[in-house]
Amino acid sequence: MAKNRKSDAAVRFAPVIKALLLCAFFVTAGVGYVWYKNQISMLGHQIKERENRLADLERGNKVRRDQLAALCSPVKLDERVRQLNLGLGPPALTQIIRLVDAPVQVPQTSRIRAVELARRD
């Protein structure tokens, strides 16, 4: 009879252990699901913040591009020269230096190869 009692106890604990393992699985799955949803929410929030920052930076860049274009315009530059009394004007012809590009000379070996290639065709 002692043998039957041991087997009865093992039989009684098996469903309890199965139930506990099943509950642990569902709890773990539930916690994992909530954690993933939280991560998705946080990443979505970070993406939105960075998109807003990018839009702000692009607007700032456009404003600065427009300012640069306005400051580099010849009309604005002439006006600024007059305001500061710099005495700037067009250069005299003696102040202009003209550079002449020398003709490019093909090395002799290249000429020979070109003639040989032309003869082959």
C-alpha positions in Angstrom: 0.0 0.0 0.0 2.8 2.4 0.6 3.7 2.1 -3.0 0.2 3.2 -4.0 0.4 6.3 -1.9 3.5 7.5 -3.6 2.1 7.1 -7.0 -1.1 8.8 -6.0 0.9 11.8 -4.7 2.8 12.0 -8.0 -0.4 11.8 -9.9 -2.0 14.6 -7.9 1.0 16.9 -8.4 1.3 16.4 -12.1 -1.8 18.5 -13.0 -0.8 21.2 -10.6 2.7 21.4 -12.1 1.1 21.5 -15.6 -1.3 24.2 -14.6 1.5 26.3 -13.0 3.7 26.0 -16.1 0.7 26.9 -18.3 0.0 30.0 -16.1 3.7 31.0 -16.1 3.7 30.7 -19.9 0.6 33.0 -20.2 1.9 35.5 -17.7 5.2 35.6 -19.5 3.5 36.0 -22.9 1.3 38.8 -21.5 4.2 40.7 -20.0 6.1 40.3 -23.2 3.1 41.6 -25.3 2.7 44.6 -23.0 6.5 45.3 -23.1 6.5 45.1 -27.0 3.5 47.4 -27.2 5.2 49.9 -24.9 8.4 49.8 -27.0 6.4 50.4 -30.2 4.7 53.4 -28.5 8.0 54.8 -27.3 9.7 54.4 -30.7 6.7 56.0 -32.4 7.0 59.0 -30.1 10.7 59.3 -30.7 10.1 59.1 -34.5 7.5 61.9 -34.3 9.8 64.1 -32.2 12.7 63.6 -34.7 10.4 64.3 -37.7 9.3 67.6 -36.0 13.0 68.5 -35.3 13.9 67.7 -38.9 11.0 69.9 -40.2 12.2 72.8 -37.9 15.8 72.4 -39.1 14.7 72.4 -42.8 12.7 75.6 -42.2 15.7 77.2 -40.6 17.9 76.1 -43.5 15.4 77.7 -46.0 15.4 80.9 -44.1 19.2 81.0 -44.0 19.4 80.1 -47.8 17.0 83.0 -48.5 19.1 85.4 -46.4 22.3 84.3 -48.1 20.8 84.8 -51.5 19.6 88.3 -50.6 23.0 89.2 -49.1 24.9 87.9 -52.2 22.8 89.8 -54.7 24.7 92.5 -56.6 22.1 95.2 -55.8 22.4 94.5 -52.0 26.2 94.4 -52.2 26.3 97.8 -54.1 24.0 99.3 -51.5 26.1 98.0 -48.6 29.3 99.4 -50.3 27.6 102.8 -50.5 26.5 102.7 -46.9 30.0 101.9 -45.6 31.7 104.4 -47.9 34.3 101.9 -49.0 35.1 103.7 -52.2 34.9 100.5 -54.3 34.4 100.6 -58.0 35.1 98.7 -61.1 38.8 97.8 -61.7 41.0 99.8 -64.1 42.1 98.0 -67.2 45.7 98.0 -65.9 44.5 96.1 -62.8 43.1 93.2 -64.9 45.4 90.3 -65.5 44.4 88.0 -68.3 45.6 84.4 -68.2 46.0 82.5 -71.5 45.7 78.7 -71.3 48.6 77.0 -73.1 47.5 74.4 -75.7 47.6 70.9 -74.5 50.4 68.9 -76.1 49.8 65.2 -76.7 52.9 63.1 -75.9 54.7 61.5 -78.9 53.9 58.0 -77.8 50.2 58.8 -77.8 50.3 60.1 -81.3 52.1 57.0 -82.5 49.4 54.8 -80.9 46.6 56.8 -82.4 48.1 56.5 -85.9 48.5 52.7 -85.4 45.0 52.3 -84.2 43.7 54.4 -87.1 45.6 52.1 -89.6 44.2 48.9 -88.0 40.6 50.1 -88.6 
